[in-house]
Amino acid sequence: MKHGRRGPAFWLLAAFFTLFVMFLYGPTLTILVLSFQGPTGGLTFPLVGLSTHWFYNLFETQLVGDIAGALKRSLILGVVVMIVTMVISFSAGLAFRSRFRGSSVLFYLAIASLIVPSILISLGIGLLFRVLGLDPTWYTSAFGAHLTWTLPFGVLIMLAVFNRFDRRYEEAARDLGATPWQTIRHVVIPIVLPSLIGVGLFGFTLSYDEFARSLYTAGTFNTLPLEIYGMTTNITTPVLYALGSVTTGVSFLVIAVALVSLAWVRRRRARHGSDAGKAA
């Protein structure tokens, strides 16, 4: 038998992976390239000149839309949703470690919104606010709608984390005289922190690019996905591509911050481990 020969299965998988990468990154790369069109460039190839004109134009006053305001609202909403998702998911993970009356019903209610179409969630929340005589806004109704999307994922992740959690660490801390709060702060949180950072990253990205659950709940002022959708019917210049490049850059920046945070947590653990070994 000859070594190094690759059969049809290998080439089939290679072709599938190539197509997957093209569909995943091809549109992003296309938008990135077209965002550097010259001042007289259009929405399609070929490039007419090469400049950063449309990036500067992006932050100027537009005839249609409020890009800066929409970006600011989406960032604020995403950060607040991220924090709330992390806190509630962590608390739920702690609570569901012990069976309590109604825990199964509460669990299924928490994840039920994952199987309901997002547009129906948005429509229902928007109608509820109007029935109550309240105006839907991005910081009230949209905030609640986004939580119905991020919390189920956060809860499921933290449940999986705590199912693998070794409770002997907590018992050792209590034997050494730690209070319940000290045990959570100095033992539980440091152990689950990488997963908690992942929940936060997940919550932010889900909220930041959510369209359907914002459609009927954002009110008068759009979030960024709604603003981009509106611009597709009004803007006919590469400024739309510049906006796509900037928002993609923000997403990669958030991912980089999360990765740096995880690396910091690992280094801190390694340093504490080495210090403990030297002390022993």
N, C-alpha and C positions, 0 to 999 in steps of 0.2 A: 504493500500500500504506500503510495507516495504521499509525503507530507507537504503541506503548503497549498494543496489544491483546494479551491473553494467551490462548493457545489451550487446548484441553482437557488437553494434556500438562502444562502448568504447574499447573492446578488439581488434576490427579490427583496430581502430586508433592507439592503443598502439603498435600493431604488425607493422603497417606501420612506425610509428615513430622509433621503434627499428631498423628496416631495414635501414631507412634513416640515423640514427646515425652510424650504422655499415659501410655503404657505404661511409659516409662522413669522418669518423675518423679512420676506420679500416686500410686503406692503409697507412695513416700517422703513426699510431702506429706501424704497421709492419715494415716500413722503419726505424723508430726510434729504435726499438728493434734490428733489424739486423745490424744497424750501430755500435753496440757494440760487434760485433763478435771478437773473438780472432784473433791473427796474422795469424793463419792457417785456419780461418773460410772462408766459401764460401758465395754465394748469396742466399742460402736457409736455412731453418731450418733443423736440430736443431742447436742451437748455439754451437760453438766449442770454449769454453773459454769465458771469459768476459773481455773486455779491451777497452781503448780509442785509440787503435793503429791506426785505420783508420782515426780518426780525425786529429792525428798528420801527418799521411801520406798525408792527403788532402792538407796540406799547404807546402808539399815538392814538388820538381820538378817532374812533371808527364811525363811519356813517351809519352802520348797523351794528347793534350789539354792544355789550359791555364786557369785554374780555377780561380786563384786570379785575373788575368786581366779581365776575363769575369764578375766576381762579381763586380769589381770596375767600369767597364763600365756600367753595369746595374744600380748600385746605383746612379752614376752620372746622367745617362739619366733619371732615375726615379725621382730624386729630381728636375732636371730642368723642366721636363714635368709637375711635380706637381705644381711648382711655376707659370709657364706660364698658366696652366689650371686654377688655382685659380684667377689670374689677369684678364684673358680674360673672364672667366665665370662671375666674379663679374661685370666687365664693361658691358658685354652683358645684365646681369640682370638689371642694371641701365638703359641701353639704351632702352630695349624693354618695359619699363614701359610706354613710350610714343609712340604712333603710328607714324611712319614716312614712307615716300615713299619707297617702296621696302622692308619693314620690313618682310612681309610674305614670299617673295622670299628668303630673306637672312636667315630667320629661317629654311626653308625647306632645303636650301643648307647646312646649318650648321649640320643638323641631318641626311642628306642623306647617309652619310658614314656608319650609323648604319645598313642599309639594304643591303649594298653591301658586298659580302663575303670578309673577311679580306685578303685572299690570293690574290684576284684580286687587292685590294688596294696596297698591297706590290709589286706585279708584275708590276702594272702600274707605281708606283713611281720609281721603279728600272729602268724600260725601259725609262722613261722620263729623268732621270739623264744621262743615257747612250746616248740618242739622243742629249742631250745638251752638250755632251762631258765631263761630270763630272763623277767621280767615286763615287758610293754609299758608304756612311760611316755611322757608328752608330751615329755620332753626327750631321749629316745633314739630309740625306734621312730617316734614321730610326727615327730621332727626329720628322720630319714632319709626318711620318706614324703613330707614336704613338699619336700625337696630333689629328689626324683624328678619333681616337678611344676614347680618354679621353675628348676632348672638348664637343662633343654632350651631354655626360652624365652630365658634369659640367654645361653646359648652361641650360639643362632641370631642374636640381636641383635648380639653382639660380632663374630661372623664377618662379618656384613654391614658393620659399621663398619670392620673391618680390611681388608676387600676394597676399600674406597674410600680407605684410608689411603695417603698419599704418603710412601713410605719415604725420599725424598730429605731429609726433615727429620732422620731418624736418621743418614743418611750425613753430613750437614753437622755434626751434633753430634760424631760420631766424628772427623771431620777436625779439629775444634777441640780434640780431646783428651779428650772425655768418655768415661767408662767405660760399659759396658753398663747398669749400674744407674743411673748418672747420666742416661743417655739416656732410660731408661724413666721415671724420676722427674720430670725437668725438661722432657722433650719429649713423650713418648708420652702419659703420663697427663693432662697439661693439655689436650691436643688431644681426647682421647676422653672427657674427664670428663663433659660433658653426657649422652652416651650411657650412661656408667657410672652416673650418677645415675638415669637412666631405668630401667636394669636393677635398681637397688636398689629403686626405688619399685614396680616390677612384682613383684619378689620378695616384698616386704613385704605387698602387698595380696593376692597369691595365697595366701600362708601365713596371713594374718590371717583370711580368710574361708573357708578350706578346711574342708569338712565331710566329704566322702567318704573322703579319705585319712587323716582323723583318727579315723574311726568305730571301727576295730579296733586302732588303734595308740596312742591317747591313754592307755589304761590306766584307773586308778581316778579320776584327776582330769581333768575335762573341760576342753577349750578352749572359747572363747566360742561358736563356732557350735554345738557339741554342747550347751552349756548352754542356749542359746536354743531349740534344738529340744526339749530336755527340758522347758523351761518352757512351751512351747505346749500341752502335755498336762496341765499342773498349775496354771498361773497363769491366773486368770480376771479379772484387774484390768488397768487401763491401765499398770501398772508395766512390762509387756512392751513397750508402745509407747515408754515412756520409755527403756528399754534400747536399742531400735532407734534412737531419735534420738541417744543418746549415742554409739553405735558408728558411726553415719553421720557424726557430728561429728568423731570421731577419724579417720575415713577422709579427710574433707575437710582436716583439719589436716595429715595426712601429705602430701597433694597440695600444700597451700600451702607446706609446708617444702621440698618438691622444687622448686616453681616459684621460690621465693626463692633457693634454691641455684643454679638455672640462671641467674637474673638476676644473681647475684653473680659467677658465672663469666664471663658476657658482659661485665659492667662491668670486671672485672679484665683480660680480654683487650683490651678497647678502651683501657684505661689504659696497658697495656704497649705496645700498638701505637702510641699517641700519643707515649709516652716514647721508643720506638725511632726514630720519625720525627723527633723533635726532636734526638736524638743524631746522627742521620745528617746 
